[in-house]
């Protein structure tokens, strides 16, 4: 093969690699719509005798990956995560769910507006819990926050999805939480 032909194939190969790399970067940074329904399981850590329950989570929003999260798949998620069929004391039915997540960790809650006795508009918030997710957003764990007690690994209520029972939920929650929080005592 002549040097001219060899150089032509080399240029074509380099151009193909550059186009492939550019396309991958565009795909990586382009916002992705996520619309998932996950079956989860809620359990109380440290209390295996206490019954858990199955529940459904709906995740809807947009994932925007960032350059800082390039190697770990992290990004920013804006949207809503709803625990289907849940209601909360003191929270109106039309409260807006919010969910913001960055670098694999975030908060889940509800917000609404009330009018106080003086006629002023007052924003209200009900924090449901801390959320941790795997980089591909297919698995997540929610640590439910109790207003007075907070959360601890001996009596904290946790949701893991997808999971069908306590064993699956425990294993998933421990994996997702250790990825985000580092090594610590596992939930039991």
Rosetta silent file (secondary structure, phi, psi, omega in degrees, C-alpha in Angstrom):
SEQUENCE: XXXXXXXXXXXXXXXXXXXXXXXXXXXXXXXXXXXXXXXXXXXXXXXXXXXXXXXXXXXXXXXXXXXXXXXXXXXXXXXXXXXXXXXXXXXXXXXXXXXXXXXXXXXXXXXXXXXXXXXXXXXXXXXXXXXXXXXXXXXXXXXXXXXXXXXXXXXXXXXXXXXXXXXXXXXXXXXXXXXXXXXXXXXX
SCORE:     score description
SCORE:     0.000 S_00000001
   1 L     0.000  136.983 -178.127    0.000    0.000    0.000 S_00000001
   2 L   -74.207  161.068 -179.671    1.391    3.401   -0.875 S_00000001
   3 H   -62.841  -33.966  179.961    2.143    6.027    1.746 S_00000001
   4 H   -64.465  -44.481  179.533   -0.629    8.221    0.322 S_00000001
   5 H   -67.243  -40.831  179.623   -3.266    5.512    0.822 S_00000001
   6 H   -61.437  -42.632  178.775   -1.936    4.656    4.261 S_00000001
   7 H   -65.737  -35.710  178.441   -2.155    8.337    5.286 S_00000001
   8 H   -64.242  -44.604  178.651   -5.689    8.579    3.935 S_00000001
   9 H   -65.855  -37.352  179.061   -6.839    5.630    6.083 S_00000001
  10 H   -64.038  -45.085  178.919   -5.042    7.120    9.082 S_00000001
  11 H   -64.193  -40.421  179.251   -6.818   10.479    8.643 S_00000001
  12 H   -65.036  -39.890  178.318  -10.170    8.745    8.233 S_00000001
  13 H   -65.018  -43.311  178.692   -9.561    6.711   11.408 S_00000001
  14 H   -64.325  -42.868  178.679   -8.606    9.799   13.396 S_00000001
  15 H   -61.805  -40.718  179.362  -11.667   11.675   12.093 S_00000001
  16 H   -64.472  -41.712  178.704  -13.918    8.759   13.112 S_00000001
  17 H   -64.992  -42.427  179.014  -12.453    8.685   16.621 S_00000001
  18 H   -63.216  -44.009  178.378  -12.861   12.465   16.982 S_00000001
  19 H   -63.925  -41.688  178.172  -16.497   12.280   15.810 S_00000001
  20 H   -63.324  -43.145  178.019  -17.212    9.387   18.165 S_00000001
  21 H   -64.975  -43.657  179.085  -15.650   11.262   21.089 S_00000001
  22 H   -63.607  -43.747  177.870  -17.561   14.463   20.265 S_00000001
  23 H   -61.970  -40.583  178.080  -20.844   12.540   19.976 S_00000001
  24 H   -63.476  -42.099  179.430  -20.228   10.821   23.317 S_00000001
  25 H   -66.689  -40.149  177.409  -19.550   14.139   25.049 S_00000001
  26 H   -62.532  -45.378  177.735  -22.675   15.706   23.564 S_00000001
  27 H   -60.260  -42.886 -176.736  -24.742   12.712   24.731 S_00000001
  28 H   -61.483  -45.865 -173.516  -23.146   12.869   28.202 S_00000001
  29 H   -90.158  -10.184  178.583  -23.880   16.553   28.804 S_00000001
  30 L   -73.211  130.964 -179.119  -27.281   16.742   27.083 S_00000001
  31 L   -57.257  135.947 -179.878  -30.091   16.753   29.699 S_00000001
  32 E  -111.798  132.389  177.227  -31.810   13.380   29.928 S_00000001
  33 E   -80.300  130.729  177.448  -35.464   12.930   30.804 S_00000001
  34 E  -120.369  127.204  178.662  -36.064   10.278   33.464 S_00000001
  35 E  -140.878   97.545 -175.019  -39.528    8.839   34.031 S_00000001
  36 E  -131.114  148.649  170.510  -39.464    5.676   36.146 S_00000001
  37 E  -118.201  123.299 -177.746  -41.763    3.779   38.447 S_00000001
  38 E  -118.354  139.558  173.155  -39.949    1.658   41.022 S_00000001
  39 E   -90.657  124.737 -177.124  -41.326   -0.920   43.444 S_00000001
  40 E  -123.755  177.896  179.266  -39.700   -0.391   46.804 S_00000001
  41 E  -138.117  131.746  179.062  -39.760   -1.694   50.337 S_00000001
  42 E  -103.646  133.256 -179.339  -39.843    0.317   53.554 S_00000001
  43 E  -144.173  163.512  176.728  -38.296   -1.154   56.694 S_00000001
  44 E  -103.682  117.952 -178.807  -37.071   -0.082   60.121 S_00000001
  45 L   -63.868  142.979  177.258  -33.324   -0.544   60.523 S_00000001
  46 L    77.256   -0.390 -177.811  -32.201   -2.500   63.558 S_00000001
  47 L  -134.437   74.518 -177.000  -35.676   -3.929   64.141 S_00000001
  48 L   -64.757  -21.459  179.364  -36.164   -7.047   61.986 S_00000001
  49 L   -76.423  -18.533 -179.820  -39.237   -8.055   63.976 S_00000001
  50 L   -79.059  127.528 -176.833  -41.049   -4.883   62.953 S_00000001
  51 L   -67.835  144.903  174.765  -43.055   -5.438   59.751 S_00000001
  52 L  -101.452 -169.189  178.469  -42.147   -3.471   56.635 S_00000001
  53 E  -153.822  150.362  175.824  -44.293   -2.643   53.624 S_00000001
  54 E   -84.208  147.904  177.063  -44.112   -2.538   49.870 S_00000001
  55 E  -152.246  168.838 -178.249  -44.637    0.776   48.120 S_00000001
  56 E  -115.624  134.623  177.354  -44.364    2.443   44.733 S_00000001
  57 E  -115.235  135.997  175.375  -42.050    5.345   43.897 S_00000001
  58 E  -115.075  124.327 -179.253  -42.458    7.573   40.832 S_00000001
  59 E  -114.337  119.229 -179.547  -39.375    9.416   39.644 S_00000001
  60 E  -137.727  129.733  177.538  -39.888   12.157   37.043 S_00000001
  61 E   164.799 -161.298 -176.095  -37.466   14.855   36.030 S_00000001
  62 E  -125.868  132.002  176.515  -34.319   15.809   34.195 S_00000001
  63 E  -101.394  123.632  175.992  -30.766   14.633   34.789 S_00000001
  64 E  -115.778  108.830  178.966  -28.031   17.090   33.863 S_00000001
  65 E   -76.333  152.734 -177.165  -24.606   15.525   34.082 S_00000001
  66 L  -121.142  162.611  177.652  -21.690   17.748   34.980 S_00000001
  67 L   -64.839  -38.071 -179.890  -18.000   17.786   34.162 S_00000001
  68 L   -62.704  -30.555 -178.876  -17.177   17.311   37.862 S_00000001
  69 L   -96.995   13.795 -174.251  -19.200   14.102   37.907 S_00000001
  70 L   -56.433  -43.886 -174.763  -17.826   12.749   34.651 S_00000001
  71 L   -79.308  -26.452 -177.847  -15.927    9.826   36.180 S_00000001
  72 L  -106.591    0.762  178.616  -18.577    8.752   38.702 S_00000001
  73 L    80.165    6.455 -176.162  -21.681    9.430   36.625 S_00000001
  74 L   -74.810  159.826  178.096  -22.877   12.091   39.018 S_00000001
  75 E  -169.871 -162.163 -179.445  -24.925   15.045   37.986 S_00000001
  76 E  -115.213  130.463  178.781  -27.825   17.214   39.009 S_00000001
  77 E  -115.446  129.320  174.956  -31.384   15.901   39.026 S_00000001
  78 E  -126.606  129.586 -179.583  -34.360   18.225   39.158 S_00000001
  79 E   165.180 -144.661  178.632  -37.870   16.904   39.262 S_00000001
  80 E  -137.113  146.882  174.695  -40.075   15.011   41.613 S_00000001
  81 E  -125.166  116.075 -174.730  -39.952   11.772   43.473 S_00000001
  82 E  -115.688  133.142  171.451  -43.350   10.757   44.796 S_00000001
  83 E   -91.184  107.613 -172.131  -44.156    7.959   47.216 S_00000001
  84 L   -61.424  131.794  175.566  -47.509    6.864   45.770 S_00000001
  85 L    83.445    2.746 -179.298  -50.427    6.917   48.212 S_00000001
  86 L   -85.671  142.699  170.043  -48.603    8.747   51.021 S_00000001
  87 L  -135.724  155.653 -174.157  -50.199   11.572   52.975 S_00000001
  88 L  -129.804  136.319  179.805  -48.710   13.552   55.838 S_00000001
  89 L   -59.858  130.740  178.001  -50.367   15.097   58.874 S_00000001
  90 L    82.604   -0.768 -179.076  -50.583   18.876   58.572 S_00000001
  91 L  -109.048  123.905 -179.941  -49.643   18.888   54.888 S_00000001
  92 L   -64.315  153.041 -179.016  -52.361   19.907   52.395 S_00000001
  93 L   -59.987  -31.487 -176.303  -53.272   17.486   49.607 S_00000001
  94 L   -92.807   15.802  177.010  -52.177   19.982   46.927 S_00000001
  95 L   -61.048  143.945 -177.466  -48.657   20.485   48.352 S_00000001
  96 E   -89.263  122.826  176.747  -46.008   20.427   45.647 S_00000001
  97 E   -72.674  143.241  174.301  -43.458   17.628   45.879 S_00000001
  98 E  -132.166  152.834 -178.258  -39.870   18.675   45.365 S_00000001
  99 E  -155.517  119.839  177.554  -36.751   16.683   44.858 S_00000001
 100 E  -129.417  132.391 -177.085  -33.308   18.050   44.179 S_00000001
 101 E  -137.440  136.139  177.476  -30.280   15.873   43.876 S_00000001
 102 E  -142.060  134.825 -179.450  -26.650   16.633   43.209 S_00000001
 103 L    55.437   37.405  173.518  -23.676   14.250   43.237 S_00000001
 104 L    84.186    1.147  178.690  -25.839   11.272   44.196 S_00000001
 105 E  -137.654  148.063 -178.606  -27.445   12.769   47.304 S_00000001
 106 E  -169.049 -170.156 -177.277  -30.402   15.036   47.841 S_00000001
 107 E  -123.413  147.554  178.689  -33.576   15.920   49.671 S_00000001
 108 E  -124.319  131.905 -179.941  -37.182   14.928   49.196 S_00000001
 109 E  -164.584 -172.549  178.247  -40.029   17.006   50.561 S_00000001
 110 E  -129.951  142.358  174.315  -43.256   18.891   50.033 S_00000001
 111 E  -133.102  153.160 -179.393  -43.804   22.622   49.952 S_00000001
 112 E  -159.161  173.573 -178.993  -46.894   24.813   50.032 S_00000001
 113 E  -120.994  135.917  175.257  -48.030   28.307   50.950 S_00000001
 114 E  -120.040  158.696  173.874  -50.301   29.274   53.857 S_00000001
 115 E  -109.566  121.405 -177.479  -51.870   32.573   54.789 S_00000001
 116 L   -79.256  173.796 -177.532  -51.290   33.452   58.438 S_00000001
 117 L   -57.574  -24.956  178.588  -53.835   35.296   60.662 S_00000001
 118 L   -83.884   -0.266  178.806  -52.315   38.657   59.649 S_00000001
 119 L    86.588    9.871 -179.920  -53.029   37.877   55.985 S_00000001
 120 L   -89.596  146.288  176.340  -49.390   37.324   55.045 S_00000001
 121 E   -82.202  128.015 -177.162  -48.291   34.538   52.734 S_00000001
 122 E  -125.682  121.432  177.243  -45.980   32.102   54.511 S_00000001
 123 E   -73.558  143.012  178.114  -44.055   29.348   52.725 S_00000001
 124 E  -126.422  154.444  179.265  -44.105   25.932   54.435 S_00000001
 125 E  -143.282  142.370  174.321  -42.011   22.837   53.930 S_00000001
 126 E  -125.568  110.786 -179.559  -42.248   19.226   55.060 S_00000001
 127 E   -84.648  123.672 -179.051  -38.984   17.323   54.667 S_00000001
 128 E   -88.428  -43.090 -179.773  -39.565   13.619   54.015 S_00000001
 129 E   174.339  179.286  176.392  -35.992   12.422   53.890 S_00000001
 130 E   -94.093  138.018 -177.971  -32.525   12.203   52.444 S_00000001
 131 E  -118.054  136.359  174.432  -32.210   10.428   49.110 S_00000001
 132 E  -128.547  138.763 -177.341  -29.173    8.583   47.751 S_00000001
 133 E  -134.923  154.951  171.691  -29.031    7.025   44.288 S_00000001
 134 L   -73.485  161.249 -173.202  -26.680    4.974   42.169 S_00000001
 135 L   -57.706  -28.341 -178.867  -25.087    6.780   39.264 S_00000001
 136 L   -93.673    4.108  175.779  -27.577    5.402   36.724 S_00000001
 137 L    63.389   19.150  178.843  -30.602    6.368   38.873 S_00000001
 138 L   -91.508  -15.572 -179.028  -32.049    2.859   38.700 S_00000001
 139 L  -135.033  136.753  177.981  -31.583    2.166   42.425 S_00000001
 140 E  -147.471  161.140  176.787  -32.148    4.454   45.366 S_00000001
 141 E  -130.984  139.049  177.954  -32.435    4.599   49.126 S_00000001
 142 E  -120.846  124.381  174.710  -34.438    7.111   51.160 S_00000001
 143 E   -95.182  110.785 -179.635  -33.652    7.763   54.799 S_00000001
 144 E   -73.533  130.229  179.755  -36.902    8.994   56.337 S_00000001
 145 L   -95.979  129.346  176.529  -36.323   11.849   58.735 S_00000001
 146 E   -94.400  133.189 -175.234  -38.384   11.985   61.909 S_00000001
 147 L   -53.970  -40.260 -175.149  -39.090   15.545   63.083 S_00000001
 148 L   -99.978  -32.370 -174.778  -38.036   14.920   66.669 S_00000001
 149 L   -99.766  -17.026 -174.343  -35.737   11.908   66.510 S_00000001
 150 E    73.098 -130.549  179.958  -33.939   12.362   63.210 S_00000001
 151 L  -152.001  141.923  170.267  -32.555    9.051   61.967 S_00000001
 152 L  -147.145  163.618 -172.460  -30.125    6.433   63.210 S_00000001
 153 L   -74.341   -3.896  178.673  -29.087    2.965   62.067 S_00000001
 154 L   -98.696  -17.860 -178.835  -30.790    1.240   65.024 S_00000001
 155 L  -151.296   14.631 -178.363  -34.318    2.538   64.545 S_00000001
 156 L   -81.391  142.091  178.020  -34.419    4.634   61.391 S_00000001
 157 E   -86.632  130.671 -176.276  -37.030    4.045   58.719 S_00000001
 158 E  -132.031  144.489  174.301  -35.500    3.447   55.298 S_00000001
 159 E  -117.211  135.456  174.729  -36.935    2.868   51.829 S_00000001
 160 E  -128.829  139.370  179.306  -34.979    1.021   49.142 S_00000001
 161 E  -145.301  140.555   -1.975  -36.043    0.550   45.532 S_00000001
 162 L   -81.056  137.411  176.962  -36.247   -1.669   43.649 S_00000001
 163 L  -157.857  144.378 -179.343  -36.792   -4.237   46.390 S_00000001
 164 L  -105.792  -18.048 -177.045  -39.512   -6.776   47.144 S_00000001
 165 L  -151.777  177.509 -176.637  -38.671   -7.663   50.741 S_00000001
 166 H   -59.934  -43.147 -177.093  -36.595   -6.694   53.767 S_00000001
 167 H   -62.381  -47.527  178.197  -33.522   -8.693   52.731 S_00000001
 168 H   -62.979  -41.861 -178.689  -33.350   -7.121   49.258 S_00000001
 169 H   -64.762  -43.056  178.417  -34.026   -3.660   50.700 S_00000001
 170 H   -61.013  -47.489 -178.612  -31.292   -4.011   53.359 S_00000001
 171 H   -62.626  -44.807  179.906  -28.706   -5.171   50.850 S_00000001
 172 H   -66.294  -46.609 -179.753  -29.570   -2.403   48.389 S_00000001
 173 H   -60.400  -43.492  178.904  -29.712    0.355   51.029 S_00000001
 174 H   -62.550  -40.842  179.817  -26.333   -0.677   52.457 S_00000001
 175 H   -66.605  -49.740 -177.342  -24.738   -0.680   48.989 S_00000001
 176 H   -65.492  -42.448 -178.356  -26.178    2.665   47.874 S_00000001
 177 H   -68.049  -36.748  179.557  -25.499    4.358   51.217 S_00000001
 178 H   -69.199  -31.871  176.247  -21.898    3.107   51.402 S_00000001
 179 H   -65.108  -36.777 -176.214  -21.230    4.474   47.892 S_00000001
 180 H   -91.502  -35.092 -174.325  -22.442    7.926   48.956 S_00000001
 181 H  -104.721   -9.923 -175.659  -21.482    8.095   52.643 S_00000001
 182 L    88.352  177.829 -178.419  -18.418    5.880   52.736 S_00000001
 183 L   -69.908  137.936  178.091  -17.941    2.849   54.897 S_00000001
 184 L  -159.266 -176.860  178.107  -19.829    2.812   58.147 S_00000001
 185 L   -64.953  131.555 -179.496  -21.798    0.352   60.215 S_00000001
 186 L   -71.465  154.276  173.899  -24.219   -1.504   57.946 S_00000001
 187 L   -70.066  148.271  178.483  -27.946   -1.392   58.524 S_00000001
 188 L  -124.988    0.000    0.000  -29.332   -4.546   60.128 S_00000001
